[in-house]
Amino acid sequence: MSKFRKVDLSKVRTISIKNRKSKVSSHQLARPFSPKDESFTDFVDSLPQVLVAEELREFVAALVKARRAGRPAIAMLGAHVIKVGLSPLVVDLLDRNILTCIAMNSAAAIHDVELTLFGTTSEDVESNLTDGTFGMSQETGEFMNGALRDAVRSDAGYGEAIGGALQRSRRRRSSILATCFARAIPATVHAAIGTDIIHQQPTMDGAVTGELSFRDFQVFARVVQELRGGVVMNIGSAVILPEVFLKALTVARNLGSNVSHFTTANFDMIQHYRPRMNVVTRPTKGGGRGYMFTGHHEIMIPLLCALIKSRLDGA
């Protein structure tokens, strides 16, 4: 005989499943996709209508709606987006007038420059760190620091200066910054002094870098003033761009702009605190919607771009 009393389940009340609140119905299930007989749109339709698959469709629909209404679509890019080979997809969205502004950290600018000028980037940090040669690529530092120095007497910002300097490259059409410059699309670069390889080289001028990056903050804040009804994507920046966006947003509102009812999304391999709070949650309080999508950029961003183009072409 047990020492412990047991609940009497014979007295439990049950209900009919017909009256139960359920989250998934059979019409929401995925269906097998036949690449031989079906289109990409059919593939999109084959995804389950639940959780993140449905949210990704919702986000794409919001972006397409915003662009059809002439509202902004801003992409904030971390360096990893470029170093894993996604520049051509971003350039394609720029060429199609889907993206209206690019913001990036200066590490992303470095990868964009190196791929455009030299066709290679993303050095092996571990092997080069041991002998003190990590980040000492002379050509990268001389080109970027030189372009910034040459632009300081104008009113150009960091992104405009680099994009303009890249116009002489034969690979300029594959460059995000060069494309933005050629198409007169705002491209802002937000530097944190001491975080990038070109900051440790003899050609570095902290005053110049700080001034041109500050100008880009002003450009970005001006773009954010028009964000009502638009879309912001943060892709792969865990700290700098979420912080820049939050400050630009508060400047825009402080100056009297009604910046509300916009859509945001964070795409990253891991969901960090600042993107979640400063891009997805806080800015959309009082009107708007924020999304979080977790996955590798080299898979998620091609899928996102294909979904956007499919929706624009098919709807």
C-alpha positions in Angstrom: 0.0 0.0 0.0 1.4 3.4 -1.1 2.0 6.0 1.5 0.8 8.7 -0.9 -2.6 9.7 -2.1 -3.4 9.9 -5.8 -5.8 12.1 -7.7 -9.0 10.4 -9.0 -8.9 10.9 -12.8 -12.4 9.2 -13.1 -13.9 12.5 -12.1 -12.1 14.6 -14.7 -14.5 16.5 -17.1 -13.7 16.3 -20.8 -14.8 18.4 -23.8 -15.4 17.8 -27.4 -12.5 18.5 -29.8 -15.0 20.4 -31.8 -15.2 23.0 -29.0 -11.5 23.1 -28.3 -9.4 26.1 -29.3 -6.7 24.7 -31.6 -3.8 26.5 -33.4 -3.3 24.2 -36.4 -5.8 23.0 -39.0 -5.3 20.6 -41.8 -5.5 23.4 -44.5 -2.4 24.9 -42.9 -0.2 21.9 -43.5 2.7 21.9 -45.9 2.4 19.9 -49.1 5.1 18.2 -51.1 6.6 20.4 -53.8 7.5 19.1 -57.3 10.3 21.2 -58.8 9.8 19.5 -62.1 6.2 20.7 -62.5 5.8 23.7 -60.3 7.0 27.3 -60.1 8.7 29.1 -57.2 5.4 30.7 -56.4 4.0 27.2 -56.0 6.9 26.4 -53.7 6.0 29.4 -51.5 2.4 28.3 -51.4 3.6 24.8 -50.4 5.1 26.0 -47.1 3.1 25.5 -44.0 0.8 28.3 -42.9 2.1 28.3 -39.4 4.7 30.1 -37.2 7.7 31.6 -39.0 6.8 30.4 -42.5 3.5 32.4 -42.3 5.3 35.4 -40.6 7.8 35.5 -43.4 5.0 35.7 -45.9 3.4 38.5 -43.9 6.6 40.5 -43.7 7.2 40.2 -47.5 3.6 41.3 -48.1 4.1 44.3 -45.8 7.3 45.2 -47.7 5.7 44.9 -51.1 2.7 46.9 -49.9 5.0 49.7 -48.6 6.9 49.9 -51.8 3.8 50.0 -54.0 2.6 52.9 -51.8 5.9 54.7 -52.3 7.1 54.2 -48.7 10.7 53.5 -47.8 12.4 50.1 -47.5 15.6 50.3 -45.5 18.1 47.5 -45.2 20.7 47.7 -42.4 23.6 45.3 -43.1 26.2 43.7 -41.0 29.5 42.6 -42.5 28.6 38.9 -42.5 25.9 39.6 -45.1 28.5 40.7 -47.6 31.3 38.2 -46.8 29.0 35.2 -47.3 28.3 36.3 -50.9 25.0 38.1 -50.8 26.0 41.4 -52.4 24.5 40.5 -55.8 21.1 40.0 -54.2 21.2 43.3 -52.4 22.3 45.0 -55.7 19.4 43.4 -57.5 16.9 44.8 -55.0 18.5 48.2 -55.4 18.3 48.0 -59.2 14.7 47.0 -59.0 13.9 50.0 -56.8 12.8 47.7 -53.9 15.3 49.0 -51.4 15.5 52.8 -50.9 18.3 53.1 -48.4 21.2 51.0 -47.2 22.9 51.4 -43.8 26.0 49.3 -42.9 28.7 49.1 -40.3 32.2 49.9 -41.6 33.2 46.3 -41.6 30.6 45.7 -44.3 32.0 48.6 -46.3 35.4 47.0 -46.1 34.1 43.7 -47.5 32.2 45.6 -50.2 35.4 47.5 -51.2 37.7 44.4 -51.2 35.3 42.4 -53.3 34.9 45.2 -55.8 38.5 46.2 -56.1 40.3 42.8 -55.6 37.7 40.1 -56.0 38.6 38.6 -52.6 37.8 39.4 -48.9 37.4 37.8 -45.4 41.0 37.2 -44.5 42.0 34.2 -42.3 42.2 36.1 -39.0 43.6 33.2 -36.9 46.6 32.5 -39.2 47.4 36.2 -39.7 47.0 37.3 -36.1 50.0 35.3 -34.9 52.6 37.3 -36.8 50.9 40.7 -36.5 49.8 41.0 -40.1 46.0 40.6 -39.5 44.2 43.6 -41.0 47.4 45.1 -42.5 46.3 44.9 -46.2 47.9 48.0 -47.5 45.7 48.5 -50.5 42.4 48.3 -48.5 43.5 50.9 -46.0 45.0 53.3 -48.5 42.0 53.2 -50.8 39.3 53.6 -48.0 41.2 56.1 -45.8 42.2 58.0 -48.9 38.7 58.2 -50.2 37.5 59.5 -46.9 40.3 62.0 -46.7 39.6 63.3 -50.2 35.9 63.8 -49.4 36.2 65.6 -46.1 36.3 69.1 -47.7 32.9 68.3 -49.5 29.7 67.6 -47.6 29.7 63.9 -48.6 29.4 61.2 -46.0 31.3 57.9 -45.6 29.1 55.8 -47.9 28.9 58.4 -50.6 32.7 58.9 -50.5 33.5 55.2 -50.9 30.7 54.6 -53.4 32.0 57.5 -55.5 35.6 56.2 -55.4 34.5 52.8 -56.5 33.0 54.1 -59.7 36.4 53.6 -61.4 36.4 49.8 -60.7 35.4 47.4 -63.4 33.5 45.4 -60.8 31.5 48.5 -59.6 28.1 46.9 -60.7 28.6 44.2 -58.1 29.2 46.7 -55.3 26.4 47.8 -53.0 28.0 51.2 -52.2 28.9 51.9 -55.9 25.4 50.9 -57.0 23.9 53.2 -54.4 26.1 56.1 -55.5 25.3 55.5 -59.2 21.5 55.4 -58.5 21.5 58.2 -55.9 20.3 55.9 -53.2 21.4 56.9 -49.6 24.0 54.5 -48.4 25.3 55.3 -44.9 28.3 53.7 -43.1 28.5 53.9 -39.4 32.0 53.4 -38.0 33.1 52.6 -34.5 36.7 53.8 -34.2 39.0 50.9 -33.4 36.8 48.1 -34.7 38.0 47.9 -38.3 41.3 46.8 -39.9 41.7 50.2 -41.7 41.8 51.9 -38.3 45.1 50.3 -37.4 47.0 51.5 -40.4 49.2 54.6 -40.9 46.7 56.2 -43.3 43.9 56.3 -40.7 42.7 59.7 -39.7 40.2 59.5 -36.7 38.9 63.0 -37.2 38.1 62.4 -40.9 36.5 59.0 -40.2 34.4 60.4 -37.4 33.3 63.4 -39.4 32.1 61.4 -42.4 30.4 58.8 -40.3 28.7 61.6 -38.4 27.5 63.0 -41.6 26.0 59.6 -42.5 24.2 59.5 -39.2 22.5 62.8 -40.2 21.6 61.4 -43.6 20.2 58.3 -42.0 18.1 60.2 -39.5 16.7 62.2 -42.4 15.7 59.0 -44.2 14.1 57.7 -40.9 12.0 60.9 -40.8 10.0 59.5 -43.8 9.7 56.0 -42.4 5.9 56.1 -41.6 4.3 53.2 -43.4 7.7 51.8 -44.5 9.9 48.9 -43.7 13.2 48.4 -41.9 15.3 45.2 -42.0 18.3 44.6 -39.8 20.4 41.8 -41.2 23.4 40.6 -39.2 24.2 43.6 -37.0 24.0 42.7 -33.3 25.0 46.1 -31.8 26.0 49.1 -34.0 23.1 49.4 -36.4 20.3 48.7 -33.9 21.8 51.4 -31.7 22.1 53.8 -34.7 18.5 53.1 -35.7 17.2 53.8 -32.3 19.0 57.1 -32.1 18.0 58.1 -35.6 14.4 57.3 -34.8 14.3 59.4 -31.6 15.9 62.3 -33.5 13.3 62.1 -36.2 10.5 62.0 -33.6 12.1 64.8 -31.6 12.1 67.0 -34.7 8.4 66.5 -35.1 8.1 63.7 -37.6 5.2 61.3 -37.2 7.3 58.2 -37.5 4.9 55.3 -36.7 3.0 52.4 -38.2 6.0 50.9 -39.9 7.2 47.2 -40.1 10.6 45.9 -38.9 12.4 42.6 -39.0 15.6 41.2 -37.7 17.4 38.5 -39.6 20.3 36.7 -37.8 21.7 33.4 -36.9 21.2 34.2 -33.2 18.6 36.6 -31.8 20.5 39.2 -29.7 19.1 41.7 -27.2 19.7 44.9 -29.1 18.2 43.9 -32.4 15.2 42.4 -30.6 14.6 45.5 -28.5 15.9 48.4 -30.7 14.6 47.2 -34.0 11.7 44.7 -33.5 10.1 45.7 -30.2 10.6 49.3 -29.0 10.3 51.2 -32.3 6.9 49.6 -33.2 5.2 50.3 -29.9 2.1 52.4 -30.6 1.7 51.2 -34.1 3.5 48.8 -36.4 4.7 45.2 -36.3 8.1 43.6 -35.7 9.3 40.2 -36.8 12.3 38.0 -35.8 13.7 35.5 -38.3 16.5 33.1 -37.2 18.7 31.3 -39.6 21.9 31.5 -41.6 22.1 34.5 -43.9 23.3 32.5 -46.9 20.0 30.6 -46.8 17.5 33.1 -45.4 18.4 36.1 -47.5 18.2 34.4 -50.9 14.8 33.0 -49.8 13.7 36.5 -48.7 14.8 38.1 -51.9 13.1 35.5 -54.0 9.9 35.8 -52.0 9.9 39.6 -52.5 10.4 39.3 -56.3 7.8 36.6 -56.6 5.3 38.6 -54.7 6.0 41.7 -56.8 5.8 39.9 -60.0 2.8 37.7 -59.2 0.5 39.8 -57.1 
